Amino acid sequence: MRLTLRVWRQRNADTDGAMSTYLVDDISPDMSFLEMLDVLNERLIVEGEDPVAFDHDCREGICGACSLVINGDAHGPERTTTCQLHMRSFRDGDTIDIEPWRAAAFPVIKDLVVDRSAFDRIIQAGGYVTAPTGAAPEAHATPVPKPDADFAFEHAECIGCGACVAACPNGAAMLFTSAKVNHLNVLPQGAPERETRVLDMVAQMDAEGFGGCTLAGECATACPKGIPLFSITGMNKEWLRATRKAGKR
């Protein structure tokens, strides 16, 4: 395959960026998207140019580090992570635009790499349980109804990649935050912090400068792990419950 790549290049957070155009040849349809970028970077290094900086780690669709906007879509045309997107999703001769996440709360560090530490601070605000558990308990020591366990597992699948923010026209982080809140709030282990968790995590999300949610739905469509949109309404109910309870104290 012969492809034209239009890649966002930005030296650092304090400089302006622009799209640069590169031609790549001999790209196998079986390559992953990141392997194709590896081929481009190998050529740039040989030619004495600065390689394109992009995030990656496991390359197995688990960590969510490989965050790119490809032809206007978070993670590209398939509902998967960028590392699991293969070049057979494109055609010979295509022009591909490659950009970083676009959100005020995710400032660009260099080229395609953004700072997603805002997500870490949301987790630090309440995404934990304080009950000392000691050694691993027996699997059946704390009974959990199957619907609750299924609900928790569904939301625990969130890998924190930020595709929901990148896809949202408002740059909202409600899907990510709701996944983390709902994952713990439905389980007995998370019950002691149920109210403070949702209040603190939503407050931190707002403090980070994410946009407001209007339930446009692009977040759930772009999520590579299929976190459902009703996760947001579930968190809203938790927030209202916690707010009313705090107001009665």
C-alpha positions in Angstrom: 0.0 0.0 0.0 1.1 3.5 -0.8 -0.4 6.2 1.6 -0.3 9.9 2.1 -0.1 10.8 5.8 -1.0 14.2 7.1 0.4 14.2 10.7 0.1 16.9 13.4 3.6 18.0 14.4 4.1 20.2 17.5 7.5 20.6 19.1 6.1 21.2 22.6 3.2 22.6 24.5 4.4 26.2 24.1 4.7 26.2 20.3 2.2 26.2 17.6 1.6 23.0 15.6 0.8 22.3 12.0 0.1 19.3 9.7 3.1 17.8 7.9 2.7 15.5 4.9 4.6 12.3 4.4 4.4 9.5 1.8 4.9 5.9 2.9 5.3 2.9 0.6 5.3 -0.9 1.0 2.7 -0.8 3.9 1.2 -4.3 4.4 -2.5 -4.5 5.0 -1.8 -6.8 7.9 0.3 -4.1 9.8 -1.3 -2.4 12.7 -1.7 1.4 12.5 1.1 1.8 15.1 3.4 -0.5 13.0 2.8 1.7 10.1 3.9 4.7 12.2 6.9 2.8 13.2 7.8 2.4 9.5 7.4 6.1 9.0 9.6 6.9 12.1 12.3 4.5 11.0 12.5 6.3 7.7 12.5 9.8 9.4 15.4 8.7 11.7 17.5 7.4 8.8 16.9 10.7 7.0 18.0 12.7 10.1 14.6 14.0 10.9 12.7 14.0 14.3 10.4 11.0 14.5 6.7 11.5 15.2 6.0 11.2 18.9 3.0 9.1 19.8 1.9 7.2 22.9 1.9 3.4 23.1 2.5 0.7 25.6 1.0 -2.8 25.5 -0.2 -2.7 21.9 -2.8 -5.3 22.9 -5.8 -3.1 23.3 -5.6 -3.1 27.1 -3.9 0.0 28.3 -5.5 2.7 26.1 -2.3 4.6 25.7 -2.4 4.6 21.8 -4.7 7.6 21.5 -5.0 9.1 18.1 -7.7 10.9 16.1 -7.6 9.3 12.6 -9.5 11.0 9.8 -11.6 12.7 12.4 -12.5 9.6 14.4 -11.1 8.7 17.9 -9.0 5.6 17.4 -10.0 5.5 13.7 -12.8 4.0 11.6 -13.2 0.8 13.6 -14.5 0.5 17.2 -11.2 -0.6 18.7 -8.0 0.9 20.1 -5.5 2.4 17.6 -3.0 -0.4 18.2 -5.7 -3.0 17.2 -6.6 -1.0 14.1 -5.1 -2.6 11.0 -4.2 -1.0 7.7 -6.7 -3.3 5.8 -9.2 -0.8 7.1 -7.8 1.7 4.5 -7.3 1.5 0.8 -4.2 1.9 -1.3 -3.7 5.6 -2.2 -5.7 6.9 0.8 -4.8 10.1 2.5 -4.9 9.7 6.3 -5.1 12.6 8.8 -3.5 11.8 12.2 -4.1 14.2 15.1 -3.8 14.1 18.9 -6.9 14.2 21.2 -8.4 17.7 21.0 -9.6 18.8 24.4 -8.6 21.7 26.7 -8.1 19.3 29.6 -5.7 17.2 27.4 -2.9 19.7 26.5 -0.5 18.5 23.8 3.0 17.6 25.1 4.6 16.9 21.7 3.2 15.9 18.3 0.5 13.3 19.0 1.2 12.9 22.7 -1.2 14.6 25.1 -1.2 15.0 28.9 -4.1 12.8 30.3 -3.1 13.2 33.9 -6.5 14.9 34.5 -7.9 11.4 34.4 -5.5 10.4 37.1 -6.6 13.2 39.4 -10.2 12.3 38.9 -9.4 8.7 40.0 -7.4 10.1 43.0 -10.4 12.1 44.1 -12.5 9.0 44.7 -11.8 6.0 42.6 -10.7 3.8 45.5 -12.1 1.9 48.5 -10.7 2.6 52.0 -11.8 -0.6 53.7 -8.6 -2.6 54.7 -9.0 -6.0 53.0 -5.7 -7.6 54.1 -5.1 -10.8 52.1 -7.4 -11.7 49.2 -10.7 -12.8 50.6 -12.5 -15.9 49.6 -14.5 -15.5 46.4 -17.8 -16.1 48.1 -17.1 -14.3 51.4 -19.0 -11.2 50.3 -22.1 -12.2 48.3 -22.8 -9.9 45.3 -25.9 -10.3 43.3 -25.1 -11.3 39.7 -26.8 -8.3 38.1 -24.6 -6.0 40.3 -21.5 -8.0 39.5 -22.3 -7.8 35.8 -22.9 -4.1 36.0 -19.6 -3.5 37.9 -17.6 -5.6 35.4 -19.1 -3.8 32.4 -18.0 -0.5 33.8 -14.6 -1.8 35.0 -13.8 -2.4 31.3 -13.0 1.3 30.9 -9.3 1.7 30.1 -9.2 5.4 30.5 -8.0 6.1 26.9 -9.9 9.3 26.6 -11.7 8.5 23.3 -15.0 9.6 25.0 -13.5 13.1 25.6 -12.0 13.3 22.1 -15.3 12.3 20.4 -17.5 14.6 22.5 -18.3 17.9 20.8 -18.1 19.5 24.3 -14.9 17.7 25.4 -16.8 16.2 28.4 -15.4 13.4 30.5 -18.7 12.1 31.9 -18.5 8.7 30.4 -15.1 8.0 31.9 -16.1 9.4 35.3 -19.4 7.6 35.4 -17.7 4.3 34.5 -15.3 4.7 37.5 -18.1 5.8 39.8 -20.6 3.1 38.8 -17.9 0.4 38.9 -17.3 0.9 42.7 -20.6 2.3 43.9 -22.6 -0.9 43.0 -20.3 -3.2 45.0 -20.3 -3.7 48.8 -16.6 -2.8 49.0 -17.4 0.6 47.6 -20.4 1.3 49.7 -18.7 3.3 52.6 -17.6 6.0 50.1 -20.6 5.9 47.8 -21.7 9.5 48.4 -18.3 11.2 48.8 -17.0 9.3 45.8 -19.4 10.7 43.3 -19.3 14.2 44.7 -15.6 14.3 44.8 -15.0 12.8 41.4 -17.5 15.0 39.7 -16.1 18.1 41.4 -12.6 17.1 40.3 -13.8 16.5 36.7 -15.3 20.0 36.6 -12.1 21.5 38.1 -10.0 19.9 35.3 -11.8 22.0 32.7 -13.7 19.3 30.9 -16.8 20.4 29.0 -20.4 19.9 30.0 -22.3 16.8 29.0 -25.4 17.2 26.7 -25.8 13.4 26.2 -24.9 13.8 22.5 -23.8 10.1 22.5 -20.6 10.3 20.5 -18.7 9.2 23.6 -20.4 5.8 23.8 -20.1 5.4 20.1 -16.3 6.0 20.2 -15.6 4.0 23.3 -13.5 0.9 22.3 -14.7 -1.0 25.3 -18.4 -0.3 24.8 -19.2 1.6 28.0 -22.9 2.3 27.6 -24.4 5.8 27.5 -26.8 4.9 30.4 -23.7 4.9 32.6 -23.9 8.7 32.6 -27.6 8.7 33.7 -26.6 6.2 36.4 -24.0 8.5 37.8 -26.3 11.5 37.6 -28.7 9.6 39.8 -25.9 8.8 42.2 -24.9 12.5 42.3 -28.4 13.7 43.0 -28.8 11.1 45.8 -25.5 12.1 47.3 -26.3 15.8 47.0 -29.7 15.4 48.7 -28.2 13.3 51.5 -25.4 15.8 52.1 -28.0 18.6 52.2 -29.9 16.9 55.1 -26.8 16.7 57.3 
